Each structure stands twice: as C-alpha cells, then as structure tokens.
Amino acid sequence: MRFMLIVKGNKDSEAGVLPTEQELAEMGKFNEEMVKAGVMLAGDGLQASSKGARVTFSNRKPTVVDGPFTEAKELVAGYWIIQARSKEEAVQWARRVPFVDGEIEVRQLFELSDFPAGDAIDLHKDLQQKLSKQ
C-alpha cells in the first residue's frame, strides 16, 4: 500500500523560512533511513503558497487565483510517498519525522486495483506502464 505523509504548513513555511543546517541534516538522515528500509518512493518540500496558484472549477470552467493563501495550517508544505504494509506502519514512520513542531497527515493512496475493471481503468493502467518506463 502506498501512503502520502502530508506535512502541514505553518507560519514559517508560508514566510519562506528555510530549514537550518541541523534540521536539513536530521531530515536527510531520516530520508536515508526510509530509503534503506525500502519504503520511500518520493518526497519534497514545497515553496510558500505566495509562489503558487489555485485552479478551481465551476461547471467545468476553471478560475485561477494566485497565492498567498490564508490558514497556513491547512496548506501543504511538503510530502513523502511511502510504501508500507499498513496504515499503522505508515503512522510509525510519520511519528519518527524529526520535527520540533509540526503536523503530518497520513493518507492512503488509491491503487488501480481498488477500482472495478473497465475500459477507463485499462487506459489508466496503460498510462501507468508508460510512466514507469520513463
């Protein structure tokens, strides 16, 4: 099962405050542990919402609003995608993140096998195979 560990934003992440050298080293060590354990598939930090945009849809019509956005604690500041045997294992990895303060949301990703068979799923499977070859 794949899970996304979502790092919630805060006033510092929204202000563009970069991690200290020590925080970067601790995070690097944590990431290395996940890679060695074979669970880390991807992970990145995100720039402040002031450098982003939101695209909302109403009746299939897109509307674009540039950041920044309010409520930093509801924003995503970074993420990991991990492979775990269970939600409990994913939570155990989240508990080990070397944060002094912060919040991580653990969410399971859908797999194509979660959906009933059909032409649309076959299309997605074909696309997934093409992506894995890149």
Sequence and secondary structure as in RCSB ss.txt:
>XXXX:A:sequence
MRFMLIVKGNKDSEAGVLPTEQELAEMGKFNEEMVKAGVMLAGDGLQASSKGARVTFSNRKPTVVDGPFTEAKEL
VAGYWIIQARSKEEAVQWARRVPFVDGEIEVRQLFELSDFPAGDAIDLHKDLQQKLSKQ
>XXXX:A:secstr
 EEEEEEE  HHHHTT    HHHHHHHHHHHHHHHHHT EEEEEE   GGG EEEEEETTEEEEEES  S GGGS
EEEEEEEE SSHHHHHHHHHT   SS  EEEEE   GGGS  SHHHHHHHHHHHHHHT 
